[in-house]
Amino acid sequence: MTPIMSVDAVSFNYAGRSILDHLSFTLTERTSAALIGPNGVGKTTLLRILAGTLLPTSGSVRLDGVPIASYAAKARAQRIAMVPQQLDVPFAFTVEQVVEQGRTPYLGRLRGFTMTDRKAVDRALSLADVSGLRNRIFNELSGGERQRVKVALGLAQEPRLLLLDEPTQNLDIGRQVELIDLLHQLNAEGITVFASIHDLHLVTHNFSHVLLMAPDCKVTQGAPADVMTPRHLSEAFDCDPARHPLLMGAAR
Ligand SMILES: Nc1ncnc2c1ncn2[C@@H]1O[C@H](COP(=O)(O)OP(=O)(O)OP(=O)(O)O)[C@@H](O)[C@H]1O
């Protein structure tokens, strides 16, 4: 069980408001971990810190034992991809053009778009099952279609660690299952996954590790059966277990 990312005593404040307080955990190579918690608790903030686009107030984040702050932006983006909740595409780009942006970390003054990049884009489109949409205008797609294109964009970076911010939003149940299958497939191909998920029913059997963020910087983490208990969930989400079928049917 090799750790790919180690988070050690990370704290973060927005204008003095504490979001993370001495949070520590590791992500194990080739596994999928889930990040759950109520709206506004800090899930996106944590993902951005892991992606290296936001600096923690204190503590350290290491990728393969090396502080992520010491990677150059391109080197970091060749290793870590972040699939955001929302992707704003200002022009009438096609799906293919959007996904090609994922190759940016590999391009340079002396290195144009090559066959390797073309193959990576084709593979990403295929894995996310959006090859059939490649010539469609991204901004004209449905929410669920856009969701899959965003995943393809992340995969085009050929990362070792894929961070996903609510990847199942807008997906119908069939597409949710497909996305979960894709995450398992990525694990088998050597990619580590860390995803924030609001659909708690998807978490129990599909993720090996769960981080539950609750208000006041309280974090419970471990195996799904130990974390996803009615007590932990009802406290974190401020919801009476008797009022929600998912909480009644939680692990214990
Ligand atoms: N740039 C910012 N400046 C100040 N406060 C911010 C900033 N970005 C986010 N916040 C606040 O920090 C808190 C955590 O936000 P974050 O987006 O990380 O939550 P989240 O758990 O991802 O929420 P959701 O489930 O609704 O997507 C929220 O209260 C949010 O309003």
The ligand as an SDF file (V2000), in Angstrom:
LIG
                    3D

 31 33  0  0  0  0  0  0  0  0999 V2000
  -12.4070   32.7000   -2.2250 N   0  0  0  0  0  0  0  0  0  0  0  0
  -13.1220   32.5830   -1.1110 C   0  0  0  0  0  0  0  0  0  0  0  0
  -13.1350   33.5800   -0.1830 N   0  0  0  0  0  0  0  0  0  0  0  0
  -13.8420   33.4670    0.9640 C   0  0  0  0  0  0  0  0  0  0  0  0
  -14.5950   32.3970    1.2940 N   0  0  0  0  0  0  0  0  0  0  0  0
  -14.6300   31.3850    0.3880 C   0  0  0  0  0  0  0  0  0  0  0  0
  -13.9030   31.4140   -0.8400 C   0  0  0  0  0  0  0  0  0  0  0  0
  -14.1400   30.2750   -1.5090 N   0  0  0  0  0  0  0  0  0  0  0  0
  -14.9650   29.5390   -0.7450 C   0  0  0  0  0  0  0  0  0  0  0  0
  -15.2690   30.2000    0.3960 N   0  0  0  0  0  0  0  0  0  0  0  0
  -16.1180   29.7290    1.4990 C   0  0  0  0  0  0  0  0  0  0  0  0
  -15.4490   28.6380    2.1280 O   0  0  0  0  0  0  0  0  0  0  0  0
  -16.3760   27.6340    2.5140 C   0  0  0  0  0  0  0  0  0  0  0  0
  -15.9740   26.3090    1.8810 C   0  0  0  0  0  0  0  0  0  0  0  0
  -16.2130   26.3820    0.4870 O   0  0  0  0  0  0  0  0  0  0  0  0
  -16.0530   25.1150   -0.4530 P   0  0  0  0  0  0  0  0  0  0  0  0
  -16.4100   25.5370   -1.8360 O   0  0  0  0  0  0  0  0  0  0  0  0
  -14.7080   24.5420   -0.2210 O   0  0  0  0  0  0  0  0  0  0  0  0
  -17.1670   24.1490    0.1570 O   0  0  0  0  0  0  0  0  0  0  0  0
  -17.7400   22.7460   -0.3960 P   0  0  0  0  0  0  0  0  0  0  0  0
  -17.7000   21.8100    0.7570 O   0  0  0  0  0  0  0  0  0  0  0  0
  -17.0130   22.3540   -1.6240 O   0  0  0  0  0  0  0  0  0  0  0  0
  -19.2380   23.1600   -0.7310 O   0  0  0  0  0  0  0  0  0  0  0  0
  -20.3200   22.5290   -1.7720 P   0  0  0  0  0  0  0  0  0  0  0  0
  -20.6560   21.1440   -1.2870 O   0  0  0  0  0  0  0  0  0  0  0  0
  -21.4850   23.4700   -1.6060 O   0  0  0  0  0  0  0  0  0  0  0  0
  -19.7090   22.5590   -3.1410 O   0  0  0  0  0  0  0  0  0  0  0  0
  -17.7550   28.1430    2.0790 C   0  0  0  0  0  0  0  0  0  0  0  0
  -18.3790   28.7320    3.1920 O   0  0  0  0  0  0  0  0  0  0  0  0
  -17.4380   29.1770    1.0150 C   0  0  0  0  0  0  0  0  0  0  0  0
  -18.4300   30.1830    0.9870 O   0  0  0  0  0  0  0  0  0  0  0  0
  1  2  1  0
  2  3  1  0
  2  7  2  0
  3  4  2  0
  4  5  1  0
  5  6  2  0
  6  7  1  0
  6 10  1  0
  7  8  1  0
  8  9  2  0
  9 10  1  0
 10 11  1  0
 11 12  1  0
 11 30  1  0
 12 13  1  0
 13 14  1  0
 13 28  1  0
 14 15  1  0
 15 16  1  0
 16 17  2  0
 16 18  1  0
 16 19  1  0
 19 20  1  0
 20 21  2  0
 20 22  1  0
 20 23  1  0
 23 24  1  0
 24 25  2  0
 24 26  1  0
 24 27  1  0
 28 29  1  0
 28 30  1  0
 30 31  1  0
M  END
$$$$
